[in-house]
Every structure is written in structure tokens, then in C-alpha cells.
């Protein structure tokens, strides 16, 4: 099966635009509940992402998990790579692509136990389609943490073409539960 990544990205944009604000809220709440029920959620060191408007929202969950005593990290774009910095609410600045990022020092990814990964689309085999720059693939290649891909139901597709450098998720979850789990 030959899948055009560009066409798939366009279709996902259309799919997400069709969701109502109420559907987005209900789906994201369900996704976070599924993750919080996993044994791997016992992790102390969690890498999240500071969501863009078209991604499954994380702003509330970052604050919630931080207030639960989890050490939260966020990725920061530096050149062609993502580095990881510890999150503290009072030390954030707007960075590359208008994403809010922590201002602290870079940390070693070995400390991270759980990574929540956004994507344009996922399939049931744990393959992920990103925005096309490879930031997350390069970051995930430097860690052994459990990786959970998160998305709306409309972003789960039959197949995503995988290349040798692509990193597979341990779990992919939507509001309906886990589409893929090791």
C-alpha cells in the first residue's frame, strides 16, 4: 500500500477541524484518564509537550500532573533537534514555532521514564506520522522511556508508512482506549 504522507497530513487537518470544541474536550479528558490508569503512570519523570491549537491539549494536564508531584519535562526546539528541560510554571518563554518552552538547563533524557508524544496520525502498530521534520524521532532514539502516542479518534488510521529511523510507540491511545499496547 502506497500512502502519501502529505495527503494524509492534509486529511488529518480536515478531520481535526471537523471536531467541535465539546468533542475535543471529551476526547482529551478520556485520553488522559486512560493514561492515568496505566501502571507506567507511576513514573516520577514525565516528558509531555506544550500543545499547539491543533494537538490534543496538554496545558491542563501539565498543571495537574505537576501539582500531583510529578516532575514534568517539556521539549525545546534547538536547531534541528529537541532538547528536554524541566517544567516550572514561572520559568516559561515562547520559543520556536510559538511554542511555550521552559527556560531552564537541558537535562539528560536518561532520567525520563514516560513520554507523551503528539502526532498528526497514528496506526494500530504504533507508527506515528509527525509534521515531517523528524524532531521526535531523533529525541526518542536517545531514550528508553515508555512512549505513549496520543490523538483524537479521527487521527487513528489503518497504516502509516514507517521508515528505519521512525520510532514506534509502546502505546497509542484515543478516547476509546488503547489502539496499540505492547
Secondary structure, DSSP 4 states (H G I P E B T S, - for coil): ----HHHHHHHHHHHHHTS-HHHHHHHHHHHHHHHHTSGGGG-SEEEE----TTS---HHHHHHHHHTT-EEEEEEEETTEEEEEE--TTSEEE-GGG-EEE-S-B--GGG--EEEE--SEEETTS-EE-SSS-HHHHHHTT--SEEEEE--GGGEES-----TTPPPPSEEEETTEEEEE-
